[in-house]
Amino acid sequence: MARLAQTAGLTDVQQEILSTVRDFVDKEIIPVATELEHRDEYPQQIVDGLKELGLFGLMIPEEYGGLGESLLTYALCVEEIARGWMSVSGIINTHFIVAYMLKQHGTQEQKDHFLPRMAAGDIRGAFSMSEPGLGSDVSAITSKAVKDGDEYVLNGQKMWLTNGGTSSLVAVLVRSDEGHPEGTAPHKSMTTFLVEKEPGFGEVRPGLTIPGKIDKMGYKGVDTTELIMDGLRVPAARVLGGVTGRGFYQMMDGVEVGRVNVAARGCGVAQRAFELGVQYAQQRHTFGKPIAQHQAIQFKLAEMATKVEAAHAMMVNAARKKDSGERNDLEAGMAKYLASEYCKEVVEDAFRIHGGYGFSKEYEIERLYREAPMLLIGEGTAEIQKMIIGRRLLEEYRFQG
Ligand SMILES: Cc1cc2nc3c(=O)[nH]c(=O)nc-3n(C[C@H](O)[C@H](O)[C@H](O)COP(=O)(O)OP(=O)(O)OC[C@H]3O[C@@H](n4cnc5c(N)ncnc54)[C@H](O)[C@@H]3O)c2cc1C
């Protein structure tokens, strides 16, 4: 085996894309990632490079100027990028989810208006479900849209927008009671609005404020923000799909592909942690030999590599299932759950292998140690994945007695 996490059955085009991305990661991302992360600096040069490679349009259909590639190709690229620096994969992830939602659910006018510029990376997307009082329980959303002529007026506060400052298009999920009688199930009275704005902070459009960056433990470089809507007026033509009441389903569809993406990030970070651990273990000597020659360390490396392989296989399986047109919520939930848990464990083992040096900011593993926990939370916590998996299992294995 040449290296871990190989994928059988890729086309020549997929192999070429992946080798270009891997090369870019090795040359342009890994050498600068830790320094930029410590300064919490936005990686503008890297983003420009990704734009040039066409990665912002990887899954956008060719008719809109994208590369029209599959979810599998996208996920494998994300795995490579996260191996270099997880924050960079975060920059393309919300963009990818919004482009996917537009492709699947947008009106023709919305696709024509947004997708070509999204493919070029000139419009960049963020998506916003969470609020200060909720994350897992999306049905409890309190932000609201009220119809006023040909427009909707939006009020409320959103939380945790990845790319909230740097994006120019935000897909925002709010409650829209208009047209839905009293007592309608919460998920049937939600609507996704496509909100265009200027990148930056402060009042970026009348009625819309992005207060500033949230100071985070890891996942630095990429901006995470709040979003405040105070009488924000959005034309009715910017209701995703043109019809209210479908937002919950549209967002859940987006999150489902997002979960494959988070699994891919977990795979990439775990691979990098393994690489760092296996290298360090052969350089550091104790009791007269490299620590890699102590069986306890070899066992650690064996466990780490097995987890990297298992997570990769599940992530690839979930992506292929979606690409084949089948429902993949079970596979995506399992892949996201397993890959994020394994990632945390592999990173911790690599940290332990580094001994005291793992605690020093000079060593890359220190950064990975602060980054891995975000994967346990984003796109649904482990508990939420297990709820999805459990429900689906009871559907599949219904008791027939
Ligand atoms: C860095 C970062 C970036 C993010 N980016 C985005 C983004 O771009 N857009 C966006 O919309 N959101 C984003 N989020 C929000 C993220 O999706 C939520 O944080 C996540 O869904 C969890 O929600 P919460 O934080 O409100 O936790 P809560 O929902 O309050 O959960 C707290 C704890 O309770 C558990 N729990 C909740 N309900 C149950 C239950 N029924 N049974 C058992 N346990 C339960 C959870 O698993 C968790 O352990 C981001 C978050 C972070 C940290």
The ligand as an SDF file (V2000), in Angstrom:
LIG
                    3D

 53 58  0  0  0  0  0  0  0  0999 V2000
  -17.3050   26.9020   14.3360 C   0  0  0  0  0  0  0  0  0  0  0  0
  -18.7530   26.6660   14.0530 C   0  0  0  0  0  0  0  0  0  0  0  0
  -19.2770   26.9510   12.8030 C   0  0  0  0  0  0  0  0  0  0  0  0
  -20.6420   26.7970   12.5480 C   0  0  0  0  0  0  0  0  0  0  0  0
  -21.1310   27.1430   11.3130 N   0  0  0  0  0  0  0  0  0  0  0  0
  -22.4810   27.1420   11.1160 C   0  0  0  0  0  0  0  0  0  0  0  0
  -23.0450   27.6480    9.8900 C   0  0  0  0  0  0  0  0  0  0  0  0
  -22.3250   28.0190    8.9610 O   0  0  0  0  0  0  0  0  0  0  0  0
  -24.3980   27.7490    9.7880 N   0  0  0  0  0  0  0  0  0  0  0  0
  -25.2370   27.3270   10.7860 C   0  0  0  0  0  0  0  0  0  0  0  0
  -26.4560   27.4170   10.6190 O   0  0  0  0  0  0  0  0  0  0  0  0
  -24.7260   26.8140   11.9440 N   0  0  0  0  0  0  0  0  0  0  0  0
  -23.3850   26.7220   12.1360 C   0  0  0  0  0  0  0  0  0  0  0  0
  -22.8610   26.2350   13.3130 N   0  0  0  0  0  0  0  0  0  0  0  0
  -23.7840   25.8250   14.3780 C   0  0  0  0  0  0  0  0  0  0  0  0
  -23.8200   24.3270   14.5880 C   0  0  0  0  0  0  0  0  0  0  0  0
  -24.5190   23.7080   13.5410 O   0  0  0  0  0  0  0  0  0  0  0  0
  -24.4710   24.0980   15.9650 C   0  0  0  0  0  0  0  0  0  0  0  0
  -23.5670   24.5630   16.9530 O   0  0  0  0  0  0  0  0  0  0  0  0
  -24.7810   22.6460   16.1900 C   0  0  0  0  0  0  0  0  0  0  0  0
  -25.8430   22.2230   15.3590 O   0  0  0  0  0  0  0  0  0  0  0  0
  -25.1770   22.3660   17.6520 C   0  0  0  0  0  0  0  0  0  0  0  0
  -26.1470   23.2700   18.0870 O   0  0  0  0  0  0  0  0  0  0  0  0
  -25.9630   24.0480   19.4880 P   0  0  0  0  0  0  0  0  0  0  0  0
  -24.5950   24.6020   19.5160 O   0  0  0  0  0  0  0  0  0  0  0  0
  -27.0960   24.9760   19.6290 O   0  0  0  0  0  0  0  0  0  0  0  0
  -26.0570   22.9240   20.5940 O   0  0  0  0  0  0  0  0  0  0  0  0
  -27.4220   22.4000   21.2350 P   0  0  0  0  0  0  0  0  0  0  0  0
  -28.3950   22.0630   20.1860 O   0  0  0  0  0  0  0  0  0  0  0  0
  -27.8260   23.3400   22.2870 O   0  0  0  0  0  0  0  0  0  0  0  0
  -26.9120   21.0560   21.9120 O   0  0  0  0  0  0  0  0  0  0  0  0
  -26.1870   21.0380   23.1270 C   0  0  0  0  0  0  0  0  0  0  0  0
  -25.8910   19.5670   23.4830 C   0  0  0  0  0  0  0  0  0  0  0  0
  -27.1120   18.8400   23.6680 O   0  0  0  0  0  0  0  0  0  0  0  0
  -27.1510   17.7310   22.8050 C   0  0  0  0  0  0  0  0  0  0  0  0
  -28.5300   17.5280   22.3610 N   0  0  0  0  0  0  0  0  0  0  0  0
  -29.3600   18.4290   21.7670 C   0  0  0  0  0  0  0  0  0  0  0  0
  -30.5440   17.8740   21.5100 N   0  0  0  0  0  0  0  0  0  0  0  0
  -30.4860   16.5820   21.9270 C   0  0  0  0  0  0  0  0  0  0  0  0
  -31.4000   15.4770   21.9270 C   0  0  0  0  0  0  0  0  0  0  0  0
  -32.6260   15.5710   21.4100 N   0  0  0  0  0  0  0  0  0  0  0  0
  -30.9890   14.3030   22.4640 N   0  0  0  0  0  0  0  0  0  0  0  0
  -29.7350   14.1780   22.9790 C   0  0  0  0  0  0  0  0  0  0  0  0
  -28.8270   15.1970   23.0160 N   0  0  0  0  0  0  0  0  0  0  0  0
  -29.1940   16.3580   22.4830 C   0  0  0  0  0  0  0  0  0  0  0  0
  -26.2190   18.0900   21.6370 C   0  0  0  0  0  0  0  0  0  0  0  0
  -25.7710   16.9170   20.9710 O   0  0  0  0  0  0  0  0  0  0  0  0
  -25.1220   18.8280   22.3900 C   0  0  0  0  0  0  0  0  0  0  0  0
  -24.2520   17.8870   22.9760 O   0  0  0  0  0  0  0  0  0  0  0  0
  -21.4930   26.3130   13.5710 C   0  0  0  0  0  0  0  0  0  0  0  0
  -20.9680   25.9970   14.8110 C   0  0  0  0  0  0  0  0  0  0  0  0
  -19.6150   26.1740   15.0780 C   0  0  0  0  0  0  0  0  0  0  0  0
  -19.0810   25.8520   16.4430 C   0  0  0  0  0  0  0  0  0  0  0  0
  1  2  1  0
  2  3  1  0
  2 52  2  0
  3  4  2  0
  4  5  1  0
  4 50  1  0
  5  6  2  0
  6  7  1  0
  6 13  1  0
  7  8  2  0
  7  9  1  0
  9 10  1  0
 10 11  2  0
 10 12  1  0
 12 13  2  0
 13 14  1  0
 14 15  1  0
 14 50  1  0
 15 16  1  0
 16 17  1  0
 16 18  1  0
 18 19  1  0
 18 20  1  0
 20 21  1  0
 20 22  1  0
 22 23  1  0
 23 24  1  0
 24 25  2  0
 24 26  1  0
 24 27  1  0
 27 28  1  0
 28 29  2  0
 28 30  1  0
 28 31  1  0
 31 32  1  0
 32 33  1  0
 33 34  1  0
 33 48  1  0
 34 35  1  0
 35 36  1  0
 35 46  1  0
 36 37  1  0
 36 45  1  0
 37 38  2  0
 38 39  1  0
 39 40  1  0
 39 45  2  0
 40 41  1  0
 40 42  2  0
 42 43  1  0
 43 44  2  0
 44 45  1  0
 46 47  1  0
 46 48  1  0
 48 49  1  0
 50 51  2  0
 51 52  1  0
 52 53  1  0
M  END
$$$$
